Structures are given as structure tokens and as C-alpha cells.
Amino acid sequence: MVSKIPSLAALIPLFLLLASTVADSDLAAELLALQSRSESGVIHLDDRAVSRFLTSPKTPRPYSLLIFFDAEHLHDKAELRLTTLKNEFALVSSSFIANNQHNPTVRSKLFFCDIEFKESQSTFGLFGVKSLPHIRLVGPDLKSPKDSDQMDQADLSRLAESMAAFVESKTKLSVGPIARPPLVSKMQFIFMVAVLLICTPFIIRRILAGDTLLHDKKVWLFGAVFVYFFSVGGTMHNIIRNMPMFLPDRNDPSRLIFFYQGSGMQLGAEGFAVGCLYTVVGLLLALVTHALVRVRNRSVQRFIMIIALFISFWAVKKVVYLDNWKTGYRVHAFWPSSWN
């Protein structure tokens, strides 16, 4: 009986190792279960879940966590783009799961998670998060959350593609191609094709008869004005960056801000105002060069010309003033050197 005691003592570390391995596999299985409950595969964590899956388990953990730090009360701040980035983060998660659907080993090595500020303020402090947007990758061997890899905010400009590149460079796992949802569903496409086939004979008949909107000069006129307004008003910038028309004032939420002071941002109302001013100048120029020259009364010509010049000068002055106010740069006039 005495001879068996050393052999039993030698088996204790093996039992502890097996118990630790089983516990780690249980945590990975629990994360997989939480992942399956989410439509995009993003697991929502709070302080208790962070302690269970991140800080409590001994290193090395059998998985890595990519964490998106969110704050719902800041979603209305367009300059942060939290809603857009969160949707792109979910897109990377669903793409990773779909591309590794037949490789459960890879799927269990990386999990996408999000943390909300009001629910998990202690976790924000644990990671040292002081500004948003913020994305962290916690590797298997990492002990201190503050030492985790932070994604550079400048790399977020490419959205989902830059997030996937960050994951692949740090974990050596393949995310695969980003599966963006189609703009038109299959049923919508079939419906559009059916409507087009039905309308094709009537459209061909109208084209041959020269009785379509494309044959109307007024349509081309309004189209040209719209394209001009669309171009000079910075509308494409607002669409790409999903800029709001206005923002609530931080000091007085009941007050709305239509013009944002600063060169790094333009609200929709600013673009609309500048586009209208430039369009007025363009229409007046078209009036003077195409319509006013046909008026035979010189007095009427001069009167309308003076009014057009006055309005154009006023509009351009407002645009220059807005640019000076936003950027701090001022336009200086210089007399010709021959006049000195």
C-alpha cells in the first residue's frame, strides 16, 4: 500500500491538466453556443462575461477575442460613425463564420464580441478605453487586457476590409472574402425583370414615336441643374460619409446646429446652402449669356445685368465667408504690381 502513494501523487498533475483542458473546451463550447444565438455571430459581453471568458481562465486560452467597444448614447454623433462601424464589424463576423463553416477548429479559435459602455464601465477601465471607436484583439497568451492589440483608428476608413486585414495579420487566421448583402434581393430582381419585359413593347413604341421624357428639353435642363447642384454642394461627400443634415447642440440639446465649425466635417445643411448659392450664380450666368442677349431694350439689359451681378456677388461673398468661418483661412485680394 505504501508503494502506491508516489504513483498516485504523480498522477495528480495529470488530473489537473485534464481538468483544465476540459474547462477550456467547455468555455469554447459555451462561446460557440452564444455565437449561434446571434444573427451575425457577434457575442454581447458584459462585466460578468468578460470575467468568465477573459480574465478568470488561465493562459493560454484556446481562443482569441476581437472586441468592439460601443456606446449607444453616442450613436447620434456622426463623426464617430459607431453605427456604421458596428454593422461592418458584424459583417466581418458573419463572413468569418460563413467562410470557415466546414472548419470548426478555426471557428473555435476566434470570437467576435461587443461591449456596451453603460453596461460594462469597469471593462472599459480594465482595457483603458478612453475614446471611441475602439477595437481590441485579445490573444490566447495575453494576461493583461491593457496589453492587447488595438486597431489603429486610421485603418477604419476601409471598414470591414481593414478589420479583416487586422485580424489576419494578428491571428494568422483567414477571414476570407467579405460577404456583403446584395443591394437587390432575388425576388426583387425577378420582379424588376418581369416589369421590364412587360413594359418593353410600350417603351419601344414611345422611342420610335419620339414621345419620351428623354426627348423633352425641359427634362435635360432640370437634369443639368440637378447635376450641377449635386456637384458643387458636396452631396457625394455627405452620402459616402452618411452625414446628417444637422446635429443637436451639446450644451443645449433643444438647439440644432446646421453649420459645423471645422474643416474636417460638413453637415448636410451646409452642402445644401452652398449648393443653392452656387446654383443661383450658375442660373444667373446662364440667364445673362443665353436670354438677356436677346432683349433689345438696352435699359432693361443693364438693369437685369446689375441685379444679376449684385446677387452673384452676394452669393459668392456668403460662400467665402462660410469657408473662412469653417477653416480659418481668408481670401486676400492683391492689386496688380503695375498699379503700384
BALOBA-1460 file (C-alpha; in Angstrom, 3 decimals):
// residues 340
<rec num="1" residu="m" x="0.000" y="0.000" z="0.000"/>
<rec num="2" residu="v" x="2.863" y="2.386" z="0.773"/>
<rec num="3" residu="s" x="4.421" y="1.825" z="-2.653"/>
<rec num="4" residu="k" x="1.263" y="3.068" z="-4.393"/>
<rec num="5" residu="i" x="1.290" y="6.538" z="-2.797"/>
<rec num="6" residu="p" x="4.053" y="8.014" z="-5.007"/>
<rec num="7" residu="s" x="2.348" y="6.761" z="-8.139"/>
<rec num="8" residu="l" x="-0.939" y="8.392" z="-7.120"/>
<rec num="9" residu="a" x="0.866" y="11.643" z="-6.324"/>
<rec num="10" residu="a" x="2.448" y="11.589" z="-9.764"/>
<rec num="11" residu="l" x="-0.993" y="11.356" z="-11.361"/>
<rec num="12" residu="i" x="-2.314" y="14.496" z="-9.624"/>
<rec num="13" residu="p" x="-0.705" y="16.979" z="-12.123"/>
<rec num="14" residu="l" x="-2.099" y="14.910" z="-14.975"/>
<rec num="15" residu="f" x="-5.577" y="15.086" z="-13.479"/>
<rec num="16" residu="l" x="-5.236" y="18.849" z="-13.008"/>
<rec num="17" residu="l" x="-4.100" y="19.264" z="-16.611"/>
<rec num="18" residu="l" x="-7.020" y="17.224" z="-17.883"/>
<rec num="19" residu="a" x="-9.453" y="19.229" z="-15.747"/>
<rec num="20" residu="s" x="-8.026" y="22.494" z="-17.071"/>
<rec num="21" residu="t" x="-8.293" y="21.275" z="-20.661"/>
<rec num="22" residu="v" x="-11.902" y="20.204" z="-20.129"/>
<rec num="23" residu="a" x="-12.713" y="23.580" z="-18.555"/>
<rec num="24" residu="d" x="-11.164" y="25.454" z="-21.504"/>
<rec num="25" residu="s" x="-13.053" y="23.315" z="-24.003"/>
<rec num="26" residu="d" x="-16.267" y="23.991" z="-22.061"/>
<rec num="27" residu="l" x="-15.652" y="27.745" z="-22.323"/>
<rec num="28" residu="a" x="-15.062" y="27.464" z="-26.077"/>
<rec num="29" residu="a" x="-18.227" y="25.387" z="-26.439"/>
<rec num="30" residu="e" x="-20.168" y="27.979" z="-24.445"/>
<rec num="31" residu="l" x="-18.871" y="30.756" z="-26.700"/>
<rec num="32" residu="l" x="-19.887" y="28.742" z="-29.756"/>
<rec num="33" residu="a" x="-23.379" y="28.371" z="-28.287"/>
<rec num="34" residu="l" x="-23.617" y="32.134" z="-27.676"/>
<rec num="35" residu="q" x="-22.316" y="32.730" z="-31.193"/>
<rec num="36" residu="s" x="-25.031" y="30.555" z="-32.711"/>
<rec num="37" residu="r" x="-27.726" y="32.603" z="-30.951"/>
<rec num="38" residu="s" x="-26.560" y="35.808" z="-32.629"/>
<rec num="39" residu="e" x="-27.661" y="36.543" z="-36.177"/>
<rec num="40" residu="s" x="-24.258" y="37.940" z="-37.134"/>
<rec num="41" residu="g" x="-22.223" y="35.778" z="-34.747"/>
<rec num="42" residu="v" x="-21.213" y="38.757" z="-32.559"/>
<rec num="43" residu="i" x="-21.358" y="37.847" z="-28.858"/>
<rec num="44" residu="h" x="-22.566" y="40.554" z="-26.487"/>
<rec num="45" residu="l" x="-20.432" y="40.671" z="-23.330"/>
<rec num="46" residu="d" x="-20.836" y="42.406" z="-20.009"/>
<rec num="47" residu="d" x="-18.559" y="42.650" z="-16.961"/>
<rec num="48" residu="r" x="-19.533" y="39.196" z="-15.715"/>
<rec num="49" residu="a" x="-18.977" y="37.561" z="-19.124"/>
<rec num="50" residu="v" x="-15.600" y="39.304" z="-19.504"/>
<rec num="51" residu="s" x="-14.530" y="37.867" z="-16.151"/>
<rec num="52" residu="r" x="-15.712" y="34.393" z="-17.139"/>
<rec num="53" residu="f" x="-14.225" y="34.181" z="-20.620"/>
<rec num="54" residu="l" x="-11.245" y="36.527" z="-20.399"/>
<rec num="55" residu="t" x="-9.787" y="37.333" z="-17.007"/>
<rec num="56" residu="s" x="-10.634" y="34.201" z="-14.983"/>
<rec num="57" residu="p" x="-9.373" y="31.414" z="-17.332"/>
<rec num="58" residu="k" x="-5.669" y="30.634" z="-17.098"/>
<rec num="59" residu="t" x="-3.471" y="31.391" z="-20.077"/>
<rec num="60" residu="p" x="-3.053" y="30.201" z="-22.683"/>
<rec num="61" residu="r" x="-6.715" y="30.249" z="-23.604"/>
<rec num="62" residu="p" x="-7.769" y="28.151" z="-26.615"/>
<rec num="63" residu="y" x="-9.327" y="31.168" z="-28.327"/>
<rec num="64" residu="s" x="-8.867" y="34.842" z="-29.152"/>
<rec num="65" residu="l" x="-11.457" y="37.600" z="-28.712"/>
<rec num="66" residu="l" x="-11.933" y="40.548" z="-31.056"/>
<rec num="67" residu="i" x="-13.861" y="43.152" z="-29.074"/>
<rec num="68" residu="f" x="-15.785" y="46.152" z="-30.389"/>
<rec num="69" residu="f" x="-16.321" y="48.809" z="-27.713"/>
<rec num="70" residu="d" x="-19.654" y="50.558" z="-28.162"/>
<rec num="71" residu="a" x="-21.649" y="53.344" z="-26.530"/>
<rec num="72" residu="e" x="-25.273" y="53.605" z="-27.604"/>
<rec num="73" residu="h" x="-25.659" y="57.155" z="-26.277"/>
<rec num="74" residu="l" x="-23.003" y="58.270" z="-28.791"/>
<rec num="75" residu="h" x="-24.657" y="56.744" z="-31.871"/>
<rec num="76" residu="d" x="-26.099" y="60.137" z="-32.841"/>
<rec num="77" residu="k" x="-22.610" y="61.632" z="-33.209"/>
<rec num="78" residu="a" x="-21.982" y="61.257" z="-36.931"/>
<rec num="79" residu="e" x="-18.266" y="61.979" z="-36.678"/>
<rec num="80" residu="l" x="-17.731" y="58.767" z="-34.649"/>
<rec num="81" residu="r" x="-19.598" y="56.524" z="-37.156"/>
<rec num="82" residu="l" x="-20.246" y="53.967" z="-34.410"/>
<rec num="83" residu="t" x="-23.385" y="52.559" z="-36.050"/>
<rec num="84" residu="t" x="-21.643" y="52.095" z="-39.402"/>
<rec num="85" residu="l" x="-18.539" y="50.545" z="-37.845"/>
<rec num="86" residu="k" x="-20.638" y="48.224" z="-35.689"/>
<rec num="87" residu="n" x="-22.505" y="46.983" z="-38.769"/>
<rec num="88" residu="e" x="-19.197" y="46.471" z="-40.580"/>
<rec num="89" residu="f" x="-17.858" y="44.586" z="-37.538"/>
<rec num="90" residu="a" x="-20.910" y="42.299" z="-37.656"/>
<rec num="91" residu="l" x="-20.286" y="41.793" z="-41.381"/>
<rec num="92" residu="v" x="-16.717" y="40.609" z="-40.705"/>
<rec num="93" residu="s" x="-18.020" y="38.246" z="-38.026"/>
<rec num="94" residu="s" x="-20.659" y="36.663" z="-40.268"/>
<rec num="95" residu="s" x="-18.149" y="36.389" z="-43.132"/>
<rec num="96" residu="f" x="-15.591" y="34.647" z="-40.891"/>
<rec num="97" residu="i" x="-18.200" y="32.138" z="-39.728"/>
<rec num="98" residu="a" x="-19.530" y="31.501" z="-43.238"/>
<rec num="99" residu="n" x="-16.077" y="31.087" z="-44.800"/>
<rec num="100" residu="n" x="-14.986" y="28.656" z="-42.042"/>
<rec num="101" residu="q" x="-18.277" y="26.833" z="-41.740"/>
<rec num="102" residu="h" x="-16.693" y="23.462" z="-42.522"/>
<rec num="103" residu="n" x="-13.656" y="24.069" z="-40.314"/>
<rec num="104" residu="p" x="-14.872" y="24.031" z="-36.685"/>
<rec num="105" residu="t" x="-11.293" y="24.111" z="-35.386"/>
<rec num="106" residu="v" x="-10.694" y="27.551" z="-36.897"/>
<rec num="107" residu="r" x="-14.134" y="28.821" z="-35.861"/>
<rec num="108" residu="s" x="-13.439" y="27.994" z="-32.204"/>
<rec num="109" residu="k" x="-10.155" y="29.953" z="-32.209"/>
<rec num="110" residu="l" x="-11.640" y="33.416" z="-32.774"/>
<rec num="111" residu="f" x="-14.814" y="35.021" z="-31.459"/>
<rec num="112" residu="f" x="-16.228" y="38.451" z="-32.261"/>
<rec num="113" residu="c" x="-17.674" y="40.320" z="-29.269"/>
<rec num="114" residu="d" x="-19.090" y="43.740" z="-28.438"/>
<rec num="115" residu="i" x="-19.260" y="45.598" z="-25.121"/>
<rec num="116" residu="e" x="-21.591" y="48.490" z="-24.288"/>
<rec num="117" residu="f" x="-20.297" y="51.329" z="-22.126"/>
<rec num="118" residu="k" x="-23.264" y="51.759" z="-19.759"/>
<rec num="119" residu="e" x="-23.410" y="48.018" z="-19.069"/>
<rec num="120" residu="s" x="-19.663" y="47.448" z="-18.650"/>
<rec num="121" residu="q" x="-17.920" y="50.588" z="-17.455"/>
<rec num="122" residu="s" x="-15.447" y="48.575" z="-15.381"/>
<rec num="123" residu="t" x="-14.417" y="46.633" z="-18.503"/>
<rec num="124" residu="f" x="-13.762" y="49.907" z="-20.323"/>
<rec num="125" residu="g" x="-11.480" y="50.863" z="-17.448"/>
<rec num="126" residu="l" x="-9.882" y="47.407" z="-17.459"/>
<rec num="127" residu="f" x="-8.837" y="47.884" z="-21.097"/>
<rec num="128" residu="g" x="-8.035" y="51.571" z="-20.636"/>
<rec num="129" residu="v" x="-10.513" y="52.669" z="-23.311"/>
<rec num="130" residu="k" x="-10.784" y="56.469" z="-23.311"/>
<rec num="131" residu="s" x="-12.132" y="57.215" z="-26.801"/>
<rec num="132" residu="l" x="-14.306" y="55.619" z="-29.469"/>
<rec num="133" residu="p" x="-14.303" y="53.952" z="-31.948"/>
<rec num="134" residu="h" x="-12.135" y="51.302" z="-30.320"/>
<rec num="135" residu="i" x="-11.393" y="47.700" z="-31.321"/>
<rec num="136" residu="r" x="-9.118" y="45.341" z="-29.373"/>
<rec num="137" residu="l" x="-7.795" y="41.852" z="-30.091"/>
<rec num="138" residu="v" x="-7.107" y="39.730" z="-27.007"/>
<rec num="139" residu="g" x="-4.798" y="36.835" z="-27.872"/>
<rec num="140" residu="p" x="-4.683" y="33.419" z="-26.146"/>
<rec num="141" residu="d" x="-1.481" y="34.145" z="-24.214"/>
<rec num="142" residu="l" x="-2.341" y="37.674" z="-23.096"/>
<rec num="143" residu="k" x="-2.678" y="38.182" z="-19.343"/>
<rec num="144" residu="s" x="-3.337" y="41.922" z="-19.031"/>
<rec num="145" residu="p" x="-6.194" y="43.345" z="-21.152"/>
<rec num="146" residu="k" x="-4.359" y="46.681" z="-21.430"/>
<rec num="147" residu="d" x="-1.589" y="44.928" z="-23.356"/>
<rec num="148" residu="s" x="-3.992" y="43.690" z="-26.042"/>
<rec num="149" residu="d" x="-3.574" y="44.787" z="-29.659"/>
<rec num="150" residu="q" x="-5.540" y="47.918" z="-30.527"/>
<rec num="151" residu="m" x="-6.650" y="48.575" z="-34.072"/>
<rec num="152" residu="d" x="-5.496" y="51.960" z="-35.338"/>
<rec num="153" residu="q" x="-8.447" y="54.312" z="-35.887"/>
<rec num="154" residu="a" x="-6.891" y="55.495" z="-39.140"/>
<rec num="155" residu="d" x="-7.265" y="51.958" z="-40.533"/>
<rec num="156" residu="l" x="-11.036" y="52.026" z="-40.013"/>
<rec num="157" residu="s" x="-11.535" y="54.032" z="-43.203"/>
<rec num="158" residu="r" x="-11.729" y="50.793" z="-45.223"/>
<rec num="159" residu="l" x="-14.351" y="49.473" z="-42.802"/>
<rec num="160" residu="a" x="-14.858" y="45.685" z="-42.933"/>
<rec num="161" residu="e" x="-11.884" y="45.052" z="-45.218"/>
<rec num="162" residu="s" x="-9.471" y="46.798" z="-42.845"/>
<rec num="163" residu="m" x="-10.895" y="44.894" z="-39.859"/>
<rec num="164" residu="a" x="-10.401" y="41.597" z="-41.670"/>
<rec num="165" residu="a" x="-6.825" y="42.543" z="-42.553"/>
<rec num="166" residu="f" x="-6.157" y="43.423" z="-38.899"/>
<rec num="167" residu="v" x="-7.451" y="40.038" z="-37.733"/>
<rec num="168" residu="e" x="-5.459" y="38.097" z="-40.313"/>
<rec num="169" residu="s" x="-2.224" y="39.956" z="-39.521"/>
<rec num="170" residu="k" x="-2.518" y="39.394" z="-35.763"/>
<rec num="171" residu="t" x="-4.035" y="35.899" z="-35.520"/>
<rec num="172" residu="k" x="-2.802" y="34.299" z="-38.776"/>
<rec num="173" residu="l" x="-6.383" y="33.100" z="-39.292"/>
<rec num="174" residu="s" x="-8.114" y="33.564" z="-42.620"/>
<rec num="175" residu="v" x="-11.302" y="35.638" z="-42.537"/>
<rec num="176" residu="g" x="-11.970" y="35.107" z="-46.210"/>
<rec num="177" residu="p" x="-13.907" y="37.348" z="-48.600"/>
<rec num="178" residu="i" x="-16.390" y="39.778" z="-47.066"/>
<rec num="179" residu="a" x="-19.916" y="38.659" z="-47.969"/>
<rec num="180" residu="r" x="-21.846" y="41.885" z="-48.297"/>
<rec num="181" residu="p" x="-25.612" y="41.570" z="-48.722"/>
<rec num="182" residu="p" x="-26.817" y="42.330" z="-52.274"/>
<rec num="183" residu="l" x="-28.490" y="45.666" z="-52.923"/>
<rec num="184" residu="v" x="-31.444" y="43.877" z="-54.503"/>
<rec num="185" residu="s" x="-32.876" y="40.582" z="-53.274"/>
<rec num="186" residu="k" x="-33.591" y="37.690" z="-55.609"/>
<rec num="187" residu="m" x="-37.352" y="38.238" z="-55.533"/>
<rec num="188" residu="q" x="-36.934" y="41.962" z="-56.158"/>
<rec num="189" residu="f" x="-34.690" y="41.250" z="-59.128"/>
<rec num="190" residu="i" x="-37.201" y="38.809" z="-60.610"/>
<rec num="191" residu="f" x="-39.995" y="41.356" z="-60.136"/>
<rec num="192" residu="m" x="-37.950" y="44.109" z="-61.816"/>
<rec num="193" residu="v" x="-37.141" y="41.862" z="-64.785"/>
<rec num="194" residu="a" x="-40.810" y="40.913" z="-65.156"/>
<rec num="195" residu="v" x="-41.908" y="44.572" z="-65.113"/>
<rec num="196" residu="l" x="-39.211" y="45.454" z="-67.641"/>
<rec num="197" residu="l" x="-40.305" y="42.691" z="-70.014"/>
<rec num="198" residu="i" x="-43.925" y="43.795" z="-69.771"/>
<rec num="199" residu="c" x="-43.083" y="47.460" z="-70.392"/>
<rec num="200" residu="t" x="-40.535" y="46.877" z="-73.176"/>
<rec num="201" residu="p" x="-43.037" y="46.960" z="-76.106"/>
<rec num="202" residu="f" x="-44.600" y="50.204" z="-74.857"/>
<rec num="203" residu="i" x="-41.165" y="51.772" z="-74.307"/>
<rec num="204" residu="i" x="-40.003" y="50.845" z="-77.823"/>
<rec num="205" residu="r" x="-43.172" y="52.300" z="-79.293"/>
<rec num="206" residu="r" x="-42.662" y="55.602" z="-77.440"/>
<rec num="207" residu="i" x="-39.000" y="55.786" z="-78.505"/>
<rec num="208" residu="l" x="-39.857" y="55.269" z="-82.174"/>
<rec num="209" residu="a" x="-42.554" y="57.933" z="-81.951"/>
<rec num="210" residu="g" x="-40.150" y="60.372" z="-80.260"/>
<rec num="211" residu="d" x="-42.534" y="60.794" z="-77.329"/>
<rec num="212" residu="t" x="-40.459" y="60.073" z="-74.212"/>
<rec num="213" residu="l" x="-39.035" y="62.118" z="-71.371"/>
<rec num="214" residu="l" x="-35.605" y="61.832" z="-72.978"/>
<rec num="215" residu="h" x="-36.924" y="63.807" z="-75.945"/>
<rec num="216" residu="d" x="-38.090" y="66.674" z="-73.719"/>
<rec num="217" residu="k" x="-35.625" y="69.574" z="-73.470"/>
<rec num="218" residu="k" x="-37.024" y="70.624" z="-70.095"/>
<rec num="219" residu="v" x="-36.005" y="67.290" z="-68.572"/>
<rec num="220" residu="w" x="-32.427" y="67.760" z="-69.760"/>
<rec num="221" residu="l" x="-32.452" y="71.332" z="-68.449"/>
<rec num="222" residu="f" x="-33.595" y="70.321" z="-64.960"/>
<rec num="223" residu="g" x="-31.227" y="67.339" z="-65.064"/>
<rec num="224" residu="a" x="-28.255" y="69.586" z="-65.828"/>
<rec num="225" residu="v" x="-29.191" y="71.936" z="-62.967"/>
<rec num="226" residu="f" x="-29.560" y="68.967" z="-60.604"/>
<rec num="227" residu="v" x="-26.146" y="67.540" z="-61.546"/>
<rec num="228" residu="y" x="-24.589" y="70.985" z="-61.062"/>
<rec num="229" residu="f" x="-26.216" y="71.343" z="-57.628"/>
<rec num="230" residu="f" x="-25.211" y="67.774" z="-56.740"/>
<rec num="231" residu="s" x="-21.590" y="68.507" z="-57.643"/>
<rec num="232" residu="v" x="-20.990" y="71.899" z="-56.026"/>
<rec num="233" residu="g" x="-22.971" y="71.125" z="-52.861"/>
<rec num="234" residu="g" x="-20.720" y="68.252" z="-51.745"/>
<rec num="235" residu="t" x="-23.676" y="65.869" z="-51.820"/>
<rec num="236" residu="m" x="-21.487" y="62.884" z="-52.740"/>
<rec num="237" residu="h" x="-19.339" y="63.575" z="-49.672"/>
<rec num="238" residu="n" x="-22.448" y="63.559" z="-47.477"/>
<rec num="239" residu="i" x="-23.714" y="60.303" z="-48.993"/>
<rec num="240" residu="i" x="-20.381" y="58.464" z="-48.681"/>
<rec num="241" residu="r" x="-19.847" y="59.547" z="-45.080"/>
<rec num="242" residu="n" x="-23.541" y="59.325" z="-44.166"/>
<rec num="243" residu="m" x="-23.552" y="62.878" z="-42.820"/>
<rec num="244" residu="p" x="-26.710" y="64.141" z="-41.066"/>
<rec num="245" residu="m" x="-28.492" y="67.337" z="-42.064"/>
<rec num="246" residu="f" x="-27.927" y="68.829" z="-38.587"/>
<rec num="247" residu="l" x="-26.665" y="67.981" z="-35.097"/>
<rec num="248" residu="p" x="-28.038" y="68.779" z="-31.628"/>
<rec num="249" residu="d" x="-26.010" y="71.256" z="-29.607"/>
<rec num="250" residu="r" x="-24.017" y="69.591" z="-26.816"/>
<rec num="251" residu="n" x="-24.628" y="72.468" z="-24.433"/>
<rec num="252" residu="d" x="-28.301" y="72.886" z="-25.337"/>
<rec num="253" residu="p" x="-29.932" y="69.711" z="-26.796"/>
<rec num="254" residu="s" x="-33.035" y="71.707" z="-27.794"/>
<rec num="255" residu="r" x="-30.900" y="73.791" z="-30.162"/>
<rec num="256" residu="l" x="-29.859" y="72.440" z="-33.576"/>
<rec num="257" residu="i" x="-26.540" y="73.080" z="-35.310"/>
<rec num="258" residu="f" x="-26.773" y="73.429" z="-39.101"/>
<rec num="259" residu="f" x="-23.237" y="74.720" z="-39.728"/>
<rec num="260" residu="y" x="-20.300" y="72.903" z="-38.122"/>
<rec num="261" residu="q" x="-17.188" y="74.964" z="-37.451"/>
<rec num="262" residu="g" x="-14.159" y="72.923" z="-38.510"/>
<rec num="263" residu="s" x="-12.587" y="71.804" z="-41.759"/>
<rec num="264" residu="g" x="-12.885" y="68.069" z="-41.068"/>
<rec num="265" residu="m" x="-16.671" y="67.826" z="-41.255"/>
<rec num="266" residu="q" x="-19.582" y="69.152" z="-43.314"/>
<rec num="267" residu="l" x="-23.233" y="68.758" z="-42.414"/>
<rec num="268" residu="g" x="-25.966" y="68.194" z="-44.977"/>
<rec num="269" residu="a" x="-27.464" y="71.643" z="-44.384"/>
<rec num="270" residu="e" x="-24.113" y="73.260" z="-45.220"/>
<rec num="271" residu="g" x="-23.884" y="71.431" z="-48.522"/>
<rec num="272" residu="f" x="-27.495" y="72.319" z="-49.333"/>
<rec num="273" residu="a" x="-26.885" y="76.013" z="-48.591"/>
<rec num="274" residu="v" x="-23.643" y="76.195" z="-50.605"/>
<rec num="275" residu="g" x="-25.207" y="74.233" z="-53.460"/>
<rec num="276" residu="c" x="-28.161" y="76.634" z="-53.604"/>
<rec num="277" residu="l" x="-25.877" y="79.694" z="-53.634"/>
<rec num="278" residu="y" x="-23.685" y="78.282" z="-56.406"/>
<rec num="279" residu="t" x="-26.752" y="77.187" z="-58.380"/>
<rec num="280" residu="v" x="-28.204" y="80.709" z="-58.176"/>
<rec num="281" residu="v" x="-24.941" y="82.110" z="-59.580"/>
<rec num="282" residu="g" x="-24.892" y="79.486" z="-62.346"/>
<rec num="283" residu="l" x="-28.521" y="80.161" z="-63.322"/>
<rec num="284" residu="l" x="-27.908" y="83.906" z="-63.394"/>
<rec num="285" residu="l" x="-24.875" y="83.369" z="-65.619"/>
<rec num="286" residu="a" x="-26.982" y="81.216" z="-67.948"/>
<rec num="287" residu="l" x="-29.708" y="83.892" z="-67.954"/>
<rec num="288" residu="v" x="-27.249" y="86.637" z="-68.848"/>
<rec num="289" residu="t" x="-25.432" y="84.702" z="-71.596"/>
<rec num="290" residu="h" x="-28.425" y="82.991" z="-73.236"/>
<rec num="291" residu="a" x="-31.576" y="85.016" z="-72.550"/>
<rec num="292" residu="l" x="-30.545" y="88.557" z="-71.747"/>
<rec num="293" residu="v" x="-28.596" y="88.969" z="-75.009"/>
<rec num="294" residu="r" x="-31.859" y="88.560" z="-76.907"/>
<rec num="295" residu="v" x="-33.520" y="91.505" z="-75.165"/>
<rec num="296" residu="r" x="-33.387" y="94.555" z="-77.463"/>
<rec num="297" residu="n" x="-34.049" y="97.196" z="-74.830"/>
<rec num="298" residu="r" x="-30.642" y="98.366" z="-73.571"/>
<rec num="299" residu="s" x="-32.081" y="99.838" z="-70.364"/>
<rec num="300" residu="v" x="-33.689" y="96.509" z="-69.446"/>
<rec num="301" residu="q" x="-30.433" y="94.708" z="-70.242"/>
<rec num="302" residu="r" x="-28.415" y="96.972" z="-67.989"/>
<rec num="303" residu="f" x="-30.934" y="96.801" z="-65.148"/>
<rec num="304" residu="i" x="-31.079" y="92.995" z="-65.195"/>
<rec num="305" residu="m" x="-27.272" y="92.810" z="-65.545"/>
<rec num="306" residu="i" x="-26.788" y="94.989" z="-62.447"/>
<rec num="307" residu="i" x="-29.269" y="92.872" z="-60.450"/>
<rec num="308" residu="a" x="-27.556" y="89.646" z="-61.595"/>
<rec num="309" residu="l" x="-24.095" y="90.981" z="-60.665"/>
<rec num="310" residu="f" x="-25.319" y="92.161" z="-57.270"/>
<rec num="311" residu="i" x="-26.951" y="88.801" z="-56.410"/>
<rec num="312" residu="s" x="-23.916" y="86.846" z="-57.699"/>
<rec num="313" residu="f" x="-21.523" y="88.996" z="-55.662"/>
<rec num="314" residu="w" x="-23.679" y="88.498" z="-52.560"/>
<rec num="315" residu="a" x="-23.861" y="84.703" z="-53.051"/>
<rec num="316" residu="v" x="-20.117" y="84.293" z="-53.620"/>
<rec num="317" residu="k" x="-19.405" y="86.532" z="-50.618"/>
<rec num="318" residu="k" x="-21.541" y="84.253" z="-48.405"/>
<rec num="319" residu="v" x="-19.692" y="81.153" z="-49.632"/>
<rec num="320" residu="v" x="-16.295" y="82.768" z="-48.990"/>
<rec num="321" residu="y" x="-17.445" y="83.898" z="-45.538"/>
<rec num="322" residu="l" x="-18.587" y="80.355" z="-44.687"/>
<rec num="323" residu="d" x="-15.245" y="78.935" z="-45.826"/>
<rec num="324" residu="n" x="-13.364" y="81.498" z="-43.724"/>
<rec num="325" residu="w" x="-15.519" y="80.694" z="-40.698"/>
<rec num="326" residu="k" x="-15.037" y="76.933" z="-41.029"/>
<rec num="327" residu="t" x="-11.344" y="76.731" z="-41.914"/>
<rec num="328" residu="g" x="-9.862" y="79.948" z="-40.583"/>
<rec num="329" residu="y" x="-8.279" y="80.709" z="-43.976"/>
<rec num="330" residu="r" x="-9.006" y="84.093" z="-45.514"/>
<rec num="331" residu="v" x="-9.016" y="85.183" z="-49.144"/>
<rec num="332" residu="h" x="-6.816" y="88.233" z="-49.728"/>
<rec num="333" residu="a" x="-7.001" y="90.477" z="-52.770"/>
<rec num="334" residu="f" x="-3.800" y="91.756" z="-54.374"/>
<rec num="335" residu="w" x="-3.583" y="94.693" z="-56.749"/>
<rec num="336" residu="p" x="-1.585" y="94.202" z="-59.969"/>
<rec num="337" residu="s" x="2.035" y="95.199" z="-59.491"/>
<rec num="338" residu="s" x="1.765" y="97.671" z="-62.397"/>
<rec num="339" residu="w" x="-0.801" y="99.660" z="-60.397"/>
<rec num="340" residu="n" x="1.628" y="100.411" z="-57.565"/>
